[in-house]
């Protein structure tokens, strides 16, 4: 089965930096497929996507915004993003029958071991029925990331579901699909209307594997260059970690090792 790395709504101004680090920085399993979902048909973005190489191949999907984008003419809505993320998840789980999907947006930069980290985390979860019952998603982001933290340390208490790079395991997809929002903020819906009511946890790494480099968005607006620099300099590993030895996951706030 394919694992999927899905990139939602690529934008030319932020796509180059994250995407072109994918082929040469990451130790990626051959079963991990890179999927781009392009919102519209901008030829510059299409050429950028088609220039990217990836170990197991690249799938380039294009689509139009839902409802002809008419709602966005009248209200500030997250409907286009919500539709695109659900479209990618459906492609991964319903079409490819993938066991997991790593969901990124085009303004998310990955650490050198970013994909390897997500693959490692999924492998630890997949071997434990107890963890599968408890874990909703796996985050890549940690705002408190620092160099002294353990690379295999995780926490359930930091952020809940975090949108800035995350892994969706196959057992969470039916829950997400059945409670999806069409016009609201899909990420807030994931946290407030799915994860919390169901009593699930989202695991966060002690060392961040993602960095947000997009300073403006639906729920994020950073104009001060000094504040932007703080976000863009968030600590991540400079060298990829080798996960081939199957190191255990340590959930520090629960004092558990898996």
N, C-alpha and C positions, 0 to 999 in steps of 0.2 A: 504494500500500500504506500501511496505517496504521503509524505508530510508536506504541508504548504507553508510558504512564507508569502503572505498577501500584503501588497502595498496599495493603499487606498488613495484615490484622487491625486495622482502625481501632479505637481505644479513645477513648471520649468525653473523658477527661481530657487527652489529648495531641493530639487530632485538630484542634481549632480553630486553633491557632497555625500549624502547617505548611500545612494545606489551604486556609485562606482567604487565604493569600498567593499562591496559584497564579494566580487569574484576572487580577489587576491588576499583578503584578510582572514577569511573564515575557513575553518576546517568543517566542511559541510558534508553530511552523509549524502550518498548518491540518491537516496530516496526522498530528498527534500527538494521540492519544486518551487521556483520563484514565480509568483503570479502578480502581474500589474493590472489594476483596474483603472483605465483612463476615463475620466469624466469629460466627455466630448471628444473632439477629433483634432485638437491643435497639432499641426504637423511637427512643430519643434519638439513637443513632448513625445510624440510618437517616435521620432528619430532617436531621441535620447534613450527611450526604453529599448528600442531595437538594437542599439549599440552595446547593450550590456550582455556580458557572457556570465554563465552560472553553471556550476558543476552538473546539475541534473537537467538543466534547460530552463527556458523562460517562456511563460504564457502571457500574451498581451491581449487583454480584453478591453473593449471599448463600449461605452454605453451612454445613453442620454439621461439627463436629470429627470426624475419622476414628475408627473403632472405638468410636463412642459415647463417646469420651474415657475409656474404661475404663482404659487403661494409666496415665493421669495420676493415677488413684486409688492406685496402688501404687508408682510410681517417678517421679522427676523426669525428664520426657522432653520433647524438643523436637519430638515427632511432629506436634502440631497446626500448628506454624509451618512445619515442613518440608513437610507436605501442602499448606498454603495457598500457599507460594511456588511449589511445583511446579505447582499448579493454575493460578496466574496465568501462569506461563511457558508452560504448554500452551495456555492461552487465547490468549496473544499470538502464539505461533509456529505452533501447529497449527490453530487456528481462524481467526484474523485474518490469518495468513501475514505477520506483521510482520517487517520487516528487523532490528528491534532493539527491546529492551524496557528501560526504566528502572525499576528495582525499588527501591521505598521502603517503609519501615515507618512507622506513624503517629506515631512519636516522632522522626522525622528532619525537621529544618527545612532548607529549601533556601535558597541564596543567591539574590539577585534575578535572577542570570543562570544559575541552576542547570540548568534544562532546556535553555536555549540552549547551555550548555557541553557537555552530553551529546550534543546534536544535532551540534554542531561536531566533537566528538571522533569520533563515528561516521562523519561525512562524510569525515574525514581517513583513517580506517582503511579505509573501503569503497573508496577509490580506489587502494589499494595491496595487491596480492596478498602482498607480502613481510610487511606488517604483519598481514594476516589470518592468515598461518601462525603468527605469533609471539604475537599478543595474544589473551588469554583473555577478559578483562573490563576495563572502565574504572571506576575508583573515583571517588567524589565527595568522599571524606573525606581529610584530611591533618591529623594532630594537631599537626604542626610548622608549620602555616600562619602566614604573616606578611605584612605589608603591602608589604614590599620585593621579594617574589618576583614573577616575571613571570607574567601571566595566561594565557599560552599554553605555559608550561613544564610538562613532565610528567616523571615518574621511574618506572623499573621496580623500584627497589631499596627502596622505603620499607616497604610493609606486605604485599605479596602481595595475595591477594584480601581485600577489606575489605567487610564487610556493610552499613556505614552509608551506603547510597545508592550504587547501582552500575548500570552499563549492561551488558546481555548482548547481544552481537551475534549474528545468526542463525547464524553458522558455529560458535559455541560451544555452541548448544543441543543438538545430537545428543550431544556428549560429556557434557554435564551430565545430560541425561535418562537416558543409559545407565548412569551411575554414581551415581545419586541414592541418598541414604540415607533410610530410612523412619522410623527411631526415634532415630538419632543426631543430633548437632548438624549441621544441614545446611551451615552456613557453614564449620565446621571441615573437614567432608568436602570441600567445594569446594576448600579450600586444600591439605589434606594428601593427598587421594586422587584429585584430578583435576588441579589446576593444576600442582603440583610434579612428580608422576610423568610428566606429559606434556611437561615442559620449557617450559611457556607462561609469559607474563608478564601481570601486571595493572598497568595504568598508573594512577599516582596524580597528582593535580594539585599543583603547588607551592602554590597558593592553594586552600584547601578550599572546595568548593561545597556542602557539607552540614555540619550541626551536630547532634550527638546531644543531645536534650533529655529523654530518658527515662532516669532514673537507676537503675531496677531492671529486671532481666530475667534470662533463663536464665543468662547468663555475665557479667552486669554488675550490680554492686550498690554504688552510691555513696550513703552516708548522711551524710557530712560536708558541711554547706552550703557551706563554702569550696571544697571539691573540686568539688561540683556547679556552683558558679558559674564555676569555671575551664573546665569543659566547655561550659557554656552561653554563654560569652563568646568562644569560639574565633573567630579572625579570619576573616571572609568579606567580600567586596566589598559595599559599601552601595548601589552603583548597578549596574545591569545593563550588561554589556559587549555591544556590538554585534558579532555574529559574521558578519554578512552579507557581509563582504568576504573571507571564506575565509582568514583568517590561518593561516600554517603552524604545525604542532605541533612544539615543540622538546623532544626527549627528552634531558634534560641529562646523565644518567649514561652514556648511549650516544654522546653527542656527535653526534646525528643530528637532522635537520630534515625534516619530511614535510609 
